[in-house]
Each structure stands twice: as structure tokens, then as C-alpha cells.
Amino acid sequence: MCGILGSINVNNSADYLDCIKHRGPDGSGRKSFAINNNTVELMHRRLSIIDLSEAGSQPMFSFNNKSCISFNGEIYNHLDLKEKLSHIPFKGHSDTETIINYFDQFDINGSLKDLNGIFAFAWLDLKNNLLHLARDRFGIKPLYYYFGNNRLLFSSELRPLRACLNPAVQNGALMNSLSMRYTPSPSTIYQDIHKVEPGQLLSFSLTPEITVRKSYYVETPRSLGTRKDEYQKLVKEYGSLFEKAVEKQLMSDVEVGILLSGGVDSALVAAIAKQKSNTAVKAFTVGFEGDHEEIDEIAYAQQTADLLGLDHHIKKISFPDFLDSIEKIAGIVEEPIGTTSIVPMYYLAGLAASKVKVVLSGQGADEPLGGYNKYKALPWLEYSRPFKRLMPLTKFARPIYNKSEGARRLFASMQSGDDLAAYIGFNAISSNQEIADLMVPSGRKICMDELAREQDQFKQIWKKRTPEKASIRNLFLYYDLHTSLADDLLMYTDKITMHFSLECRVPILDNDLMDFVESLDSRYKFNAKAGKIIHKDFARQYLPAAIIERKKLGFKSPTESWFKENRNDIEQQLLDNPEFKTYFDADAVKRILARHSNGQNLEKQIFLLLSISYLLRNSSSKTMCS
């Protein structure tokens, strides 16, 4: 796990690479190439996990010097791929050396799909004068780029691009984050800076006039959720794939720990990891000072740790911790996020990094297996949408709509004209009208027009990538797995853990396991009463019912109560920022805070406004790499 940086026809400063030194404190490297009057540079910061010797250093050449790579990630099946390269003299045993020679021997367009792992990389094909950028299929590792005026600049993080380009804020993407709680790929909140999409390959021609070819290396399935079989047979197959995924991701030349919550997902990963590694395993949990039992996971996590015999480490955080760290965390994450769990993740990553260099996480089960409460409404939504014209919002329904974000989202989805519009409505934490009401009047029309273009871009991308045959209940899980998971939870997890030079792995998002899950009929995954059905039934082989059936707490902060108790502090944080007030109307912001204090839970919206405020302030700062 590392940090990558590179360019075509850009004068790179060593300071740009120092912007991401936290991602790779164990070493750095830089290679330059002159190809058809183009100057190409590959740069790298190394976090040594597999093959700690100099043989694992990067940028790395293939054995025949016909290609070079700057790679970030882990390829868990690299030993299987290596068996196809028996004629090649390897210098070490890193997965990087395997894949660069694999690409060199086989066409990258056909071989990328063979990689089972987490990755973002730049591969320079010196035989064909092409530079390829690619990202793993679920977007676990980030990759940003700028391409224009015959120049390319790319990096694992936004800092080097911002330091070089000093970009303006992209209003439409900023507004879209207020809607979706994150910024959907390929956009960022900065003009002309994009994200490589999950599962995407970008190929740049090193000709006098550089062009780019964009493709997705994993085919969109024609259908979703069609597999039916004898249930216990499916549970057994699910379990076998799950166990193999955890075992593969224990691959490391350094110690591997566990991020342990109070729930079933991380407990199941921990139980299998403990069995497969047959060694003492360190586990890490954070909680909160004060009376927050409804979300504090320490007691539950301790029960799991005691049951499994884990070496358990804990930390509690307070509201002053939150207020002191939130601006720093926003800078680390680099993108607007309305997910309050970034705060405990910051302290959790710091705790884990003080003891180990690699951790396994239980992330990734809820989206494909229907684990969130919102999914319980999907069967009803699926049945009701054909009759949407008969269900306008009545005077009776509007009070419910106004008081409940969940009800508003459900009504918006019911009345949408197509599946993608319904998906956006189902997930938007603020309607377009609510966003418009937050804007200063002078900039409202421009911002809302750009928001409409961003939403249309999202729909156009996913219209092409939508399976032909899929029910709403399968389709919405598919969209979440391939969009919001990457640009929200996985994005901030990578940024925060790598800030502490900590590698975080997500075994539940193993390619083979996810292919199996997406093939299943939805009845095996969730219904109107329960989620993660097959997952929990397999977990009974490892865990007691008390852990499997306990109420889902969710990995979050007690921000609902903190924002009520500290309303004046939050208001001051927002409205003392002149950059923030160029976009947002002060009275509208005060109304949001008042509505929250009066009982309407708007913690996600307030947290997102705080995140945006800090990012806007930092966007005008000259210390972008601090």
C-alpha cells in the first residue's frame, strides 16, 4: 500500500511527492522518460507490506525493461497469476513484480479483470507508447487526475494536483455533495480534476497530440439476482468464499490487526482471521465519552474480543476532541462528506497505527446484502412505483414528508420517472429545492444549473452501466455497491488510514465473493424485516446469536446530540468563514441549525456544511500539502 504520483508534460516538484509522504514513509522513487517529445514521470512513496527488501521498491520495471509501474494496493491472488509466468526470472516476491510482468506478457485490456485485490496504478507500456491508469472494481483505492492542454497529472490524493494547478471550485459538484452526501465519480469539487471511476481503465497515447481512451474492464452483468438454489447449499458456498477471502487478505510480511466494531461483520472477519492465522490478533475499537450508550460499541466489541481471545485496544473521544479535529479530518479526506463516522475512524486509525501496519475491516457487507434500514423499504417501493401517478403528495402526507428525511426520500423515489432518478431520490439527503434555499440569491441560478448537469452526468454514466434485467431491490444495492460505497465510506477510510501510514483491507469486497452475492436472488439477502440474511446464517458457524442478532448500532458519532448542545459553536464555525458565506445564506444556515435543535435530525446536513466550510477555507490556502 503506497502513494503514487506522475505526469505527462508537467514540471513536477519534489514537494508534490512530499504532499503524500504519509502514504509511504518507507521509501520513495522517481523515473523519467522521453517519448515522442513527451516527458513522462512516474513517482512513488512506499509503505512496505509485502517483500520488505529493495526488490519491492518502485517505480518498478518489468524483467525485460519494456514497461514500468507505479502501484498502490495489494493483489491477493498474485501467486496464482505468477504461476503463468514461470519463465520469468523474479528478483523478489512482491505482488507488484508479479503484475507488471503479467501485464507485459498479456494484454492489459484482457488481463486487468484477473486481478483480485485493491489497487490504483500507472503502468507505462514502452512497447506501445501508452500510459495506463486503472482503479480496482470497487474503488477501494483512490486515483485523481487532470488532463488538458496536452498535459496529464495524476495522484493518489488531491493535494499534489491542487498544489500544482490551484484549481477553482466546481459549483455543480459542490452542490451535488449536498444532495448525495458525497461527490460521485468522476467529479471532484475542483474544476478539471477528476476521479478514475471504480473498474475503469484510462489509456493515454504518447503521441505529439495526446488522446485518451476510457473503458471499463469488468463487463456489466446482463441481469442481477437470478440465482436460486437449495438454501443450505448457498450458505455453504457463501461461507467457503468468505473464508477464502479473509485467508487471502492475511497475506503480509508484517503484523495484521482488526478494526472491531460491536457488529457481526467485523466480528466474523475477526473470528476467521484468528482461526486462519493461528496467532494472537490485535483488535481496535473507539467509543465516546459521556452518556452515549445507544451508539457506543466498546462494550459489545469487548464481548466479541473476549469470546475470540483478541488482544483488544480501545479509545474514547469527546466533543472537544471532535471540534478540535474536524477541520483537520476534512483536510485529510479532501472531499465533502456527510458521514459522521469519519471522526471515530480518525481516532481508530491513529490507535491501530500505533500497534500494527495493516488492518482488516468489516466494511462492505451492508450495500450488497441489504444491511441498512433504508433497504427494508425497497420491496414496498418496487410494488408501489407502477402506481406513482395515483399517489401524489396529499395534504395528509405532507406533514410526514416535512418531518422525516426517510419519508421525503421514499416519496421522491416513488414519483420519479425512471430507475436512476428514483435511485437519486431514494438516497438524496436534501432535495434540490432545499439546496437552492441554502444558496445566496446572487449565485443560486448558476449553482442549480450546474447541479442539474452533474445529476444528468451521473444518470448518463449509469444508464450505460445498468444491467438489462434487474428489479429495484437488486438494482439499488448494485448502484450503492458501485457508487456511494466507493466515493463515501471507502474513500474516507483510505484517506484517514493512509494519513497514519496504515493499510486497511476489506475482505468482504473480494471479487469472487461479490460476484456470488450479486448473482443471488434478493430473498437470500434481505426483505422488509431483515438484512444480510445469508451472511448472518453463515456467521452462526463462528459466532453466538447474541452477537449476530444484536441491534445494529452503526459506526457513527453522537453528533445529533452534540450539534444540539453546541449550536452556537457550530454556527460560529460556519458563519465566521467568508468563503463559506459566498455560497450559503447565513439566515438559511441558522434555520437549519434551529430545526435540528427543535427535534428534526439534520446532523448529516450540518456535518456536510462543516466539511464544505473547511474545504472552502483550505481551497484558498497556500499550504495545500500540510
C-alpha positions in Angstrom: 0.0 0.0 0.0 1.5 3.2 -1.1 1.1 6.6 -2.8 1.5 7.2 -6.5 2.1 10.4 -8.5 3.0 11.0 -12.1 2.6 13.2 -15.1 3.0 13.8 -18.8 4.5 17.2 -19.8 4.3 18.7 -16.3 7.3 20.1 -14.4 6.9 18.1 -11.2 8.4 19.4 -8.0 9.7 17.1 -5.3 7.3 19.0 -3.0 4.4 17.4 -4.8 5.6 13.9 -3.8 6.1 15.1 -0.3 2.4 16.0 -0.2 1.7 12.3 0.0 4.7 11.1 2.0 2.3 9.9 4.8 1.1 7.2 2.4 4.6 5.8 2.1 7.1 6.7 4.8 9.3 3.7 4.0 10.9 4.9 0.8 10.4 6.9 -2.4 11.3 6.7 -6.1 11.1 8.6 -9.4 11.6 7.6 -13.0 11.6 9.9 -16.1 11.1 9.1 -19.8 11.2 11.0 -23.0 8.7 9.6 -25.6 7.7 11.3 -28.8 8.6 14.8 -27.4 6.6 14.0 -24.3 8.2 13.9 -20.8 6.7 11.2 -18.7 7.3 10.9 -14.9 6.4 8.1 -12.5 6.8 8.8 -8.8 6.1 6.7 -5.7 6.0 6.7 -1.9 6.4 3.2 -0.4 4.7 1.6 2.6 6.4 -1.8 2.8 4.0 -4.6 3.4 5.0 -7.5 1.1 8.7 -8.0 0.2 10.3 -5.5 2.6 13.5 -5.7 0.6 14.8 -3.3 -2.1 13.4 -5.8 -4.7 9.9 -4.3 -3.9 10.9 -0.7 -4.5 9.1 1.4 -7.1 8.7 2.7 -9.7 9.5 -0.9 -10.9 10.5 -2.1 -14.4 9.4 -5.4 -15.9 12.1 -8.1 -16.3 12.7 -7.1 -19.9 12.5 -3.3 -19.2 9.6 -2.9 -21.7 7.3 -1.4 -19.1 7.4 0.5 -15.8 4.8 0.8 -13.0 3.9 2.9 -10.0 1.5 0.8 -8.0 -0.7 1.3 -4.9 -2.5 -1.6 -3.4 -2.4 -5.4 -2.9 -3.2 -8.2 -5.3 -4.3 -11.1 -3.2 -4.2 -13.7 -6.0 -0.8 -12.7 -7.3 0.7 -16.1 -6.6 -1.9 -17.7 -8.8 -1.0 -15.2 -11.6 2.7 -15.8 -11.0 2.3 -19.4 -11.9 1.6 -18.3 -15.5 5.0 -16.5 -15.6 7.3 -19.5 -14.8 9.8 -18.4 -17.5 10.4 -15.0 -15.9 13.4 -14.5 -13.5 11.9 -12.7 -10.5 14.1 -10.6 -8.2 11.8 -10.7 -5.2 8.3 -11.8 -4.1 6.2 -8.7 -4.2 2.8 -8.6 -5.9 3.9 -5.5 -7.8 6.6 -7.5 -9.6 4.0 -10.2 -10.5 1.5 -7.8 -12.1 3.9 -5.7 -14.1 5.3 -8.8 -15.7 1.7 -10.2 -16.1 0.7 -7.0 -18.0 3.9 -7.2 -20.0 3.1 -10.8 -21.1 -0.7 -10.4 -21.6 -2.7 -7.5 -23.0 -3.8 -5.2 -20.1 -7.2 -4.8 -21.6 -7.9 -8.5 -21.2 -5.8 -9.2 -18.0 -7.0 -6.4 -15.7 -10.1 -8.4 -14.8 -7.9 -11.2 -13.5 -6.6 -9.1 -10.6 -8.4 -9.8 -7.3 -7.4 -7.0 -4.9 -7.3 -3.3 -4.1 -5.4 -1.1 -6.4 -4.7 2.1 -8.3 -1.8 2.3 -10.6 0.0 3.9 -13.5 1.5 1.4 -16.0 3.8 2.8 -18.7 3.8 0.5 -21.8 7.1 1.3 -23.5 6.4 -1.1 -26.4 3.3 0.7 -27.5 3.9 4.2 -26.1 0.9 4.2 -23.8 0.3 5.2 -20.2 -2.5 3.4 -18.5 -4.3 4.5 -15.3 -6.6 2.0 -13.6 -8.5 1.6 -10.3 -9.9 -1.6 -8.7 -13.5 -2.6 -9.5 -15.0 -1.3 -6.2 -12.9 1.8 -5.9 -11.2 0.8 -2.6 -8.1 2.8 -3.7 -8.5 6.4 -5.0 -6.9 7.9 -8.1 -7.3 11.5 -9.2 -6.2 13.1 -12.5 -6.1 16.3 -14.5 -5.9 16.1 -18.3 -5.8 19.1 -20.6 -3.6 21.2 -22.9 -1.6 18.1 -23.7 -0.7 17.6 -20.1 -1.6 14.9 -17.6 -1.1 14.9 -13.8 -2.3 12.1 -11.5 -2.1 11.2 -7.9 -3.5 9.0 -5.1 -4.7 12.2 -3.4 -5.8 15.7 -4.4 -3.1 17.6 -2.6 -0.4 17.4 -5.4 -2.9 18.4 -8.1 -4.2 21.3 -6.1 -0.6 22.5 -5.3 0.3 22.4 -9.0 -2.9 23.6 -10.6 -4.5 25.8 -7.9 -8.0 24.9 -9.3 -11.2 26.8 -8.8 -14.2 25.1 -7.0 -16.6 23.3 -9.3 -20.0 24.6 -8.1 -22.2 21.8 -9.5 -20.2 19.1 -7.8 -20.2 21.0 -4.5 -24.0 21.3 -4.7 -24.2 17.6 -5.6 -22.4 16.7 -2.4 -25.2 18.4 -0.5 -27.6 16.1 -2.3 -25.9 12.8 -2.2 -23.7 13.3 0.9 -20.6 12.6 -1.2 -19.2 13.6 -4.7 -20.0 10.9 -7.2 -17.2 9.8 -9.6 -15.8 11.0 -11.9 -16.3 14.5 -10.5 -14.5 16.3 -7.7 -15.3 19.7 -6.2 -12.4 21.2 -8.3 -12.7 22.2 -11.9 -10.9 19.9 -14.4 -9.8 17.4 -11.7 -11.5 14.0 -11.9 -11.5 10.7 -10.3 -10.8 7.5 -12.2 -14.0 5.6 -11.8 -14.1 2.2 -10.0 -13.3 -0.5 -12.5 -12.1 2.0 -15.1 -9.0 1.9 -17.4 -7.7 5.1 -18.9 -5.2 4.7 -21.7 -3.2 7.8 -22.8 -1.4 7.8 -26.2 2.1 9.2 -26.0 1.9 10.9 -29.4 2.6 14.5 -30.2 -1.2 15.2 -29.6 -2.1 13.1 -26.6 -5.5 11.4 -26.6 -7.2 9.2 -24.0 -9.4 6.1 -24.4 -11.7 5.3 -21.5 -13.1 1.8 -20.8 -14.5 -0.4 -18.1 -12.6 -3.6 -17.7 -15.3 -5.6 -15.9 -18.4 -6.1 -18.0 -21.8 -5.0 -16.7 -23.8 -8.1 -15.9 -26.9 -8.6 -18.1 -29.0 -9.5 -15.1 -28.9 -9.3 -11.3 -30.3 -11.6 -8.6 -31.4 -14.5 -10.7 -29.7 -17.4 -8.9 -31.9 -19.7 -6.8 -30.9 -23.0 -5.2 -31.3 -25.1 -2.1 -30.6 -22.6 0.7 -28.1 -24.5 2.8 -26.1 -25.2 -0.3 -25.9 -21.5 -0.9 -24.9 -20.8 2.7 -22.1 -23.3 2.4 -20.8 -21.7 -0.8 -21.1 -18.2 0.6 -19.2 -19.4 3.7 -16.4 -21.0 1.7 -15.9 -17.9 -0.4 -15.9 -15.7 2.7 -13.3 -17.8 4.5 -11.1 -17.8 1.4 -11.4 -14.0 1.1 -10.2 -13.5 4.7 -7.4 -16.0 4.4 -6.1 -14.4 1.2 -6.1 -11.0 2.8 -4.0 -12.1 5.7 -1.1 -12.1 3.1 1.6 -9.9 4.6 5.2 -9.7 5.8 4.1 -7.5 8.7 1.5 -8.0 11.5 -2.2 -7.7 10.6 -4.8 -6.4 13.1 -8.6 -6.0 13.1 -10.9 -2.9 13.2 -13.5 -4.2 15.6 -17.0 -2.7 15.9 -19.8 -4.2 18.0 -21.5 -5.7 15.0 -21.5 -9.0 13.2 -19.4 -8.1 10.1 -16.1 -7.2 11.8 -16.7 -10.0 14.4 -17.0 -12.6 11.6 -13.9 -11.3 9.9 -12.0 -11.4 13.2 -13.2 -14.9 14.0 -12.0 -16.3 10.7 -8.7 -14.3 10.8 -8.0 -15.6 14.3 -8.6 -19.2 13.1 -6.6 -18.9 9.9 -3.6 -17.0 11.3 -3.5 -19.2 14.5 -1.7 -16.3 16.3 -2.6 -13.6 18.7 -4.6 -10.9 16.9 -4.8 -7.3 17.9 -8.2 -5.6 17.7 -9.1 -1.9 17.9 -12.3 -0.1 18.9 -13.3 3.5 19.6 -16.2 4.9 21.8 -17.4 8.1 23.2 -17.2 10.0 26.5 -20.5 10.7 28.2 -23.9 9.1 28.0 -23.9 7.7 24.5 -24.7 4.0 25.1 -27.0 3.9 22.1 -24.1 4.2 19.7 -21.0 3.3 21.8 -19.7 0.0 20.6 -16.9 -0.6 23.1 -18.9 -2.9 25.4 -20.2 -5.1 22.5 -16.7 -5.1 20.9 -15.2 -6.2 24.2 -17.6 -9.1 24.4 -16.5 -10.2 20.9 -12.8 -9.8 21.8 -13.2 -11.8 25.0 -15.1 -14.6 23.1 -12.4 -14.8 20.3 -9.4 -14.2 22.5 -8.3 -11.0 20.8 -5.8 -8.5 22.2 -8.2 -5.6 22.5 -7.3 -1.9 22.4 -9.8 0.9 23.0 -10.0 4.7 22.9 -12.8 7.1 23.9 -13.4 10.5 22.3 -15.3 13.6 23.5 -17.0 16.6 21.8 -13.9 18.8 22.4 -11.9 16.0 20.5 -14.5 16.2 17.7 -14.4 20.0 17.5 -10.6 20.1 17.7 -10.1 17.5 14.9 -12.9 18.0 12.4 -11.1 20.7 10.4 -8.0 18.6 10.2 -10.1 15.5 9.3 -11.9 17.4 6.5 -8.5 18.3 5.1 -7.3 14.7 5.2 -10.4 13.4 3.5 -10.2 16.2 0.8 -13.8 15.8 -0.4 -17.1 16.9 1.2 -18.6 14.1 3.3 -21.9 14.0 5.3 -20.9 10.8 7.1 -20.2 11.4 10.7 -18.2 8.2 11.2 -15.1 9.9 9.7 -14.5 11.3 13.2 -14.3 7.9 15.1 -12.4 6.5 12.1 -9.7 9.2 12.6 -9.1 8.2 16.2 -9.5 4.4 15.4 -6.8 4.6 12.7 -4.5 6.5 14.9 -4.9 3.9 17.6 -4.4 1.0 15.3 -1.3 2.6 13.6 0.4 2.8 17.0 0.4 -1.0 17.1 0.3 -2.5 13.6 0.8 -1.6 10.0 -2.1 -3.5 8.4 -5.7 -3.9 9.5 -8.7 -5.9 8.2 -12.1 -4.1 8.2 -15.7 -5.4 8.2 -16.8 -2.8 5.7 -18.6 -3.8 2.5 -21.4 -6.1 3.7 -24.3 -3.7 4.1 -24.5 -2.5 0.5 -24.6 -5.8 -1.4 -26.5 -7.7 1.2 -29.2 -5.1 2.2 -27.9 -4.4 5.7 -29.1 -0.8 6.1 -32.6 0.0 7.4 -33.4 2.0 4.2 -33.4 -1.2 2.2 -36.4 -2.5 4.1 -38.5 -0.1 2.1 -37.3 -1.4 -1.3 -39.9 -4.3 -1.6 -42.7 -1.8 -0.9 -41.1 0.8 -3.3 -40.9 -1.9 -6.0 -44.6 -2.7 -5.7 -45.8 0.9 -5.5 -43.8 2.7 -8.3 -46.0 1.4 -11.1 -48.9 3.3 -9.5 -46.9 6.5 -8.9 -49.4 8.7 -10.8 -52.1 7.7 -8.4 -50.1 8.7 -5.4 -49.4 12.4 -5.4 -48.3 14.1 -2.2 -51.6 14.8 -0.3 -52.2 17.3 2.5 -52.2 14.2 4.7 -48.8 13.0 3.6 -47.0 16.4 3.6 -46.6 16.7 7.4 -44.9 13.3 7.4 -42.8 14.4 4.4 -41.6 17.6 6.1 -40.7 15.9 9.4 -38.9 12.7 8.1 -36.0 12.7 5.8 -36.6 9.0 5.2 -40.2 9.7 4.2 -39.2 12.5 1.9 -36.7 10.3 0.1 -39.2 7.5 -0.2 -41.9 9.8 -1.7 -39.3 11.3 -4.1 -38.3 7.9 -5.3 -41.9 6.8 -5.7 -42.7 9.7 -8.0 -39.5 9.5 -10.2 -39.9 8.8 -13.9 -37.0 6.3 -14.2 -34.9 4.0 -12.1 -31.9 6.2 -11.9 -33.9 9.3 -10.9 -35.7 7.1 -8.3 -32.3 5.9 -7.0 -31.1 9.6 -6.6 -34.3 10.5 -4.9 -34.1 7.5 -2.6 -30.6 8.5 -1.4 -30.5 12.3 -1.6 -30.3 13.7 2.0 -31.5 17.1 0.6 -33.9 17.9 -2.2 -32.8 20.3 -5.0 -35.3 22.8 -3.6 -33.7 22.6 -0.1 -30.3 23.1 -1.6 -31.5 26.1 -3.6 -32.9 27.6 -0.4 -29.5 27.4 1.2 -27.8 29.4 -1.5 -27.2 33.1 -1.5 -29.7 34.6 -4.0 -27.0 36.0 -6.3 -25.4 32.6 -7.0 -28.5 30.4 -6.8 -29.3 30.0 -10.5 -25.7 29.3 -11.6 -25.2 26.7 -8.8 -28.5 25.0 -9.5 -27.9 24.8 -13.3 -24.5 23.2 -12.7 -26.1 20.8 -10.1 -28.6 19.7 -12.8 -25.7 19.0 -15.2 -23.9 16.9 -12.5 -27.0 14.9 -11.9 -27.5 14.3 -15.6 -23.9 13.2 -16.0 -24.4 10.6 -13.2 -27.6 9.3 -14.9 -25.9 9.1 -18.3 -22.9 7.1 -16.9 -25.1 4.6 -15.0 -27.7 4.3 -17.8 -24.9 2.7 -19.8 -23.7 0.5 -16.9 -27.1 -0.7 -15.7 -27.9 -4.4 -16.1 -30.7 -5.1 -18.6 -32.8 -7.2 -16.2 -32.9 -6.2 -12.6 -35.6 -5.5 -10.0 -35.5 -2.3 -7.9 -34.4 -4.2 -4.9 -31.4 -5.7 -6.7 -30.7 -2.6 -8.7 -30.4 -0.1 -5.8 -28.0 -2.5 -4.0 -26.0 -2.7 -7.2 -25.8 1.1 -7.5 -24.8 1.5 -3.9 -22.1 -1.1 -4.1 -20.5 0.5 -7.2 -21.1 4.2 -6.4 -21.7 5.5 -2.9 -19.6 2.8 -1.2 -16.5 3.9 -3.2 -17.0 7.6 -3.0 -18.1 7.8 0.6 -17.1 5.0 3.0 -14.2 3.5 1.2 -12.8 6.9 0.2 -12.6 8.4 3.6 -11.4 5.1 5.1 -8.4 5.1 2.7 -7.6 8.7 3.2 -7.7 8.5 7.0 -5.9 5.2 7.5 -3.2 6.2 5.0 -2.8 9.5 6.8 -1.5 7.3 9.6 0.5 5.1 7.2 -1.9 2.3 7.9 -3.1 -0.2 5.3 -6.8 -1.1 5.6 -8.1 -4.2 3.8 -11.8 -5.1 3.1 -12.1 -8.9 2.7 -15.9 -8.7 2.2 -15.3 -7.0 -1.1 -13.4 -9.9 -2.5 -14.2 -10.2 -6.3 -15.3 -13.8 -6.1 -17.4 -13.3 -3.1 -19.1 -10.2 -4.5 -19.8 -12.0 -7.9 -21.6 -14.7 -5.9 -23.6 -12.2 -3.8 -24.7 -10.2 -6.8 -25.9 -13.4 -8.5 -28.3 -14.3 -5.7 -32.0 -13.8 -5.6 -32.7 -10.9 -3.2 -34.7 -13.2 -0.9 -31.4 -14.7 0.4 -30.1 -11.2 1.1 -32.8 -9.1 2.7 -36.5 -8.5 3.0 -38.8 -6.0 4.6 -37.9 -7.2 8.1 -34.3 -8.3 8.0 -31.0 -7.7 6.1 -27.8 -9.7 5.5 -29.8 -12.9 5.8 -27.3 -15.4 4.2 -24.4 -13.6 5.8 -25.8 -14.0 9.3 -26.8 -17.6 8.8 -23.2 -18.4 7.8 -21.9 -16.4 10.8 -23.7 -18.8 13.2 -20.8 -21.3 12.5 -18.5 -18.9 14.2 -20.5 -16.6 16.5 -23.2 -16.8 19.1 -26.7 -15.5 18.4 -26.1 -12.6 20.9 -23.6 -11.1 18.5 -25.4 -12.0 15.3 -28.8 -10.7 16.3 -27.9 -7.6 18.4 -29.3 -4.3 17.2 -27.2 -2.6 14.5 -25.5 0.5 16.1 -23.8 1.8 13.0 -20.3 3.2 13.1 -21.1 6.9 13.8 -20.6 9.8 16.2 -23.1 11.2 18.7 -23.3 14.3 16.5 -27.1 14.5 16.8 -26.9 15.5 20.4 -23.6 17.3 20.1 -25.0 19.7 17.5 -28.0 20.5 19.7 -25.9 21.1 22.8 -23.3 23.2 21.0 -25.4 25.0 18.4 -23.7 28.4 18.9 -20.2 26.9 18.4 -21.3 25.2 15.2 -22.9 28.4 13.9 -19.7 30.3 14.6 -17.6 27.7 12.9 -19.7 28.1 9.8 -20.5 31.8 9.6 -17.1 33.1 10.6 -15.8 31.7 7.2 -16.1 34.3 4.4 -15.5 31.7 1.7 -18.5 29.7 3.1 -20.7 32.8 3.0 -20.0 33.4 -0.7 -22.2 30.3 -1.3 -24.5 29.9 1.6 -27.1 32.3 3.0 -26.5 33.0 6.7 -30.2 33.0 7.7 -30.8 29.8 5.9 -27.9 28.1 7.7 -29.3 29.4 11.0 -32.7 27.9 10.2 -31.1 24.5 9.6 -29.4 24.7 13.0 -32.7 25.8 14.6 -34.7 23.0 13.0 -32.1 20.5 14.3 -32.2 21.9 17.8 -36.0 21.7 17.7 -36.1 18.0 17.1 -35.6 17.4 13.4 -32.5 15.3 12.9 -30.3 17.2 10.4 -26.9 16.0 11.7 -25.8 14.8 8.2 -26.7 18.1 6.6 -24.9 20.1 9.3 -21.9 17.8 9.3 -21.7 18.2 5.5 -21.9 22.0 5.8 -19.0 21.9 8.3 -17.0 19.7 5.9 -17.6 22.1 3.0 -16.8 25.1 5.1 -13.4 23.8 6.0 -12.7 22.7 2.4 -13.6 26.1 1.0 -11.3 27.7 3.6 -8.4 25.4 2.7 -9.0 25.9 -1.0 -7.9 29.5 -0.7 -4.9 28.5 1.5 -1.4 28.3 0.1 -0.5 25.4 2.5 -2.2 22.7 0.4 0.3 20.0 1.3 0.3 20.5 5.1 
